[in-house]
Amino acid sequence: MRLERLPGYDAFIARFEADEHARQFALRTTRYFGQRDGARLTGFAILQNLDRPMVLLRRIAVEAPGGGAGTRLLRQVMDWVFERTAADALELDVALGNTRAQAVYAREGFETLRPSDDVHHFLSIPRARWASLREGATP
């Protein structure tokens, strides 16, 4: 996908080749979300493990980071997970050097799931925390 290959993204997010995207897209336990501006794809997210108590946000990327598009997409994905699945939590990993994403995840309620390794922080948000944050949100 074009967005996975934007300059500088290789330091923060992994990428699939087209055949792997096709394989993932066909799985019933995986879901792709797209964010559009007209016909142009400006962001996407991949959820995996939809049949497990902890859904994995495998990837999220936006065309123009820093303008709020990633936060909007993350919120839509979180809402979908907790409104449409039985998941107890949503988990993700974020590159140690991706401080912008780390700040977004912390602001949106994600907390440390397990100790970091040499490359990633591992974060999650339980259903109850998401619900309490949404209750306090203004429309």
Secondary structure, 3 states (H helix, E strand, C coil): CHHHHCCCHHHCCCCCCHHHHHHHHHCCCCEEEEEEECCEEEEEEEEECCCCCEEEEEEEEECCCCCCHHHHHHHHHHHHHHHHCCCCEEEEEEECCCHHHHHHHHHCCCEEEECCCCCEEEEEEEHHHHHHHHHCCCC
